[in-house]
Amino acid sequence: MSKLYGQRAFTPPPDSTELIIVRHGASAPIGPGESWPMTDGHGDPPLTPEGMAQAMTVAERLHGEPLRKLFVTPLQRTSQSAEPLVAATGLRPVVIADLREVHLGEWEGGEYRIRLADRDPLAMRALMEERWDVIPGAETMDALAQRVGAGLDRMLSEIGPGGTGVAVLHGGIIGELCRQVTRSRPFAFVHADNGSITRLVVAPGGPWLLRSFNDTAHLA
């Protein structure tokens, strides 16, 4: 009788590195004429109670994962979202400034959220053209790509071959990371939900695999 070959679940290649990317929990709302606190020129709102609940659910979902490293950015919504993971794993977060959210120029501090919700024509144009720098004073796509690429390289170096790391990041940065590893169009992956999980895998010297994007099953 000839040998039979059935289907089986995906197995990462030997010595591959897995990066689990979590979008931070829901952050504080903003009203017309208001502005969030700022950190290094970036709007820095705290999490809402809903956002903290999402963060706790993420930690429960990742329970038992062999996490080697935990990464956050200088903005408090990522470090607050990582707190349940810190409590569960004992890992000390590594802060990577290169992975802070896209800088939105004159629309920092919450103005972008307001204009996007109100369907401001310039905000709609930025989405249609898939360029952040349509916004006055916003970060160029080349500058964003360069720093996010540097942040990705640092995470890989910190995790090492055969390891798994988790990074709590921002929506724009998750979109750029996925763009870089899949070579997609610029804004194909900018819609990650709060508390969602995205998984990337890379073998030494090999191509990237986008294993999942915007997984929110744990939040249902």
C-alpha positions in Angstrom: 0.0 0.0 0.0 1.4 3.4 -0.9 2.0 6.0 1.7 -0.8 8.5 2.3 -0.3 12.2 2.9 -3.0 14.0 4.8 -3.3 17.7 5.6 -1.9 19.0 8.9 -1.7 22.3 10.8 1.0 24.8 9.9 4.4 24.2 11.6 6.9 27.1 11.7 10.2 26.3 10.0 13.1 25.4 12.3 14.6 28.3 14.2 12.0 30.7 12.9 11.0 33.8 14.9 7.4 34.6 15.6 6.1 38.1 16.3 2.7 38.5 17.9 1.4 42.0 17.4 -1.4 43.4 19.6 -3.1 46.7 18.9 -3.5 48.6 22.1 -6.9 48.8 23.8 -9.4 51.6 23.2 -8.1 55.0 24.2 -9.8 58.0 25.7 -12.4 59.8 23.5 -11.9 63.4 22.4 -14.3 66.3 21.9 -14.2 69.3 19.5 -11.7 71.9 20.8 -10.0 69.4 23.1 -6.6 67.9 22.9 -5.0 64.9 24.5 -1.8 65.1 26.5 1.3 65.1 24.4 4.5 63.0 24.6 7.4 64.0 22.3 5.0 65.7 19.9 2.5 62.8 19.8 -1.0 62.6 21.2 -0.8 60.4 24.3 -4.3 59.5 25.6 -4.7 56.9 28.3 -6.9 53.7 27.9 -10.6 53.7 28.7 -12.0 51.1 31.1 -13.1 49.2 27.9 -9.5 49.4 26.7 -8.2 47.9 29.9 -10.8 45.1 29.7 -9.6 44.4 26.1 -6.0 44.2 27.4 -6.9 41.7 30.0 -8.7 39.6 27.4 -5.6 39.7 25.2 -3.4 38.4 28.1 -5.9 35.6 28.7 -5.8 34.7 25.0 -2.0 34.6 25.0 -1.7 32.5 28.2 0.6 29.6 27.7 2.4 31.2 24.7 6.2 30.8 25.0 6.9 34.5 25.1 10.5 35.5 25.2 10.2 39.3 24.8 7.6 42.0 25.2 7.7 45.3 23.4 5.9 48.6 23.8 6.3 52.2 22.6 6.8 55.4 24.6 3.1 56.2 24.4 1.1 55.2 27.5 -1.8 53.4 25.7 0.7 50.6 24.7 2.3 50.3 28.1 -1.1 50.3 29.9 -2.3 47.6 27.4 0.8 45.5 28.2 0.2 45.6 32.0 -1.8 42.3 32.1 0.8 40.6 30.1 3.6 41.9 32.4 1.6 40.5 35.4 1.1 37.2 33.7 4.6 36.6 32.3 6.9 38.7 34.5 8.5 40.1 31.3 9.9 43.6 31.5 8.7 45.6 28.5 11.3 46.9 26.0 10.4 50.4 24.8 11.1 51.0 21.1 10.7 54.6 20.1 10.9 53.8 16.4 7.5 52.0 16.7 5.5 55.0 18.1 2.4 55.9 16.1 2.5 57.8 12.8 3.1 61.5 13.4 0.1 63.4 12.1 1.6 66.9 12.0 -1.0 69.6 12.5 -3.6 67.0 13.3 -1.9 65.5 16.4 -3.5 65.4 19.8 -6.8 64.0 18.6 -7.6 66.3 15.7 -7.2 63.4 13.2 -9.8 61.3 15.0 -12.3 64.1 14.9 -11.7 64.9 11.2 -11.8 61.3 10.2 -15.1 60.7 12.0 -16.5 63.9 10.4 -15.3 62.7 6.9 -13.2 65.8 6.4 -12.3 66.0 2.7 -8.5 66.1 3.4 -8.8 63.1 5.7 -10.7 61.2 3.0 -8.0 62.2 0.5 -5.3 60.8 2.7 -7.1 57.5 2.8 -7.8 57.4 -0.9 -4.2 58.3 -1.9 -2.8 56.1 0.9 -0.4 58.7 2.2 -0.2 60.2 5.7 1.7 63.2 4.4 -1.4 64.5 2.7 -2.1 65.8 6.3 -0.3 69.2 6.9 3.1 68.6 8.5 2.5 64.8 8.8 5.2 62.2 8.6 6.3 61.1 5.1 5.9 57.6 4.0 9.6 57.1 3.4 10.4 58.3 7.0 7.8 56.1 8.4 9.0 53.0 6.5 12.6 53.6 7.6 11.9 53.8 11.3 9.4 51.0 11.4 11.9 48.8 9.5 14.5 49.7 12.1 12.1 48.8 14.9 11.2 45.5 13.3 14.9 44.6 13.0 15.5 45.4 16.6 12.6 43.2 17.7 13.9 40.3 15.7 17.4 40.8 17.2 16.0 40.9 20.7 13.8 37.8 20.3 16.4 35.7 18.5 16.0 32.5 16.4 13.4 30.0 17.6 11.7 32.6 19.9 8.4 34.3 20.2 7.9 37.9 21.1 4.8 40.1 21.6 4.6 43.8 20.7 1.8 46.1 21.8 1.6 48.7 19.0 -0.5 51.3 17.2 -2.9 50.9 14.2 -0.8 52.9 11.7 2.4 51.0 12.7 0.7 47.6 12.5 -0.4 48.6 9.0 3.1 49.6 8.0 4.7 46.4 9.4 2.2 44.3 7.5 2.8 46.3 4.3 6.6 45.8 4.6 6.4 42.0 5.1 3.8 41.4 2.4 4.8 44.2 0.0 1.2 45.3 -0.2 -0.2 48.7 -1.1 0.4 51.3 1.6 -2.9 51.2 3.5 -4.0 47.6 3.0 -3.6 46.8 6.7 -4.3 50.0 8.6 -7.6 48.8 10.0 -6.5 46.6 12.9 -9.1 46.8 15.7 -8.3 47.7 19.3 -7.2 44.5 21.2 -6.7 42.6 17.9 -3.9 40.1 17.4 -1.7 39.8 14.2 1.0 37.1 13.8 4.1 37.2 11.7 6.7 34.4 11.2 10.1 34.5 9.6 12.7 31.8 9.2 16.4 32.7 9.2 17.2 34.2 5.8 13.7 33.3 4.6 10.6 35.2 3.6 8.1 36.6 6.0 4.7 34.9 6.5 1.6 36.8 7.6 0.0 34.0 9.6 -3.1 36.1 10.7 -4.3 39.7 10.8 -6.8 41.5 13.0 -7.8 38.4 15.0 -10.5 39.5 17.4 -12.1 36.1 18.3 -11.1 36.6 22.0 -13.0 39.9 22.1 -16.4 38.4 20.9 
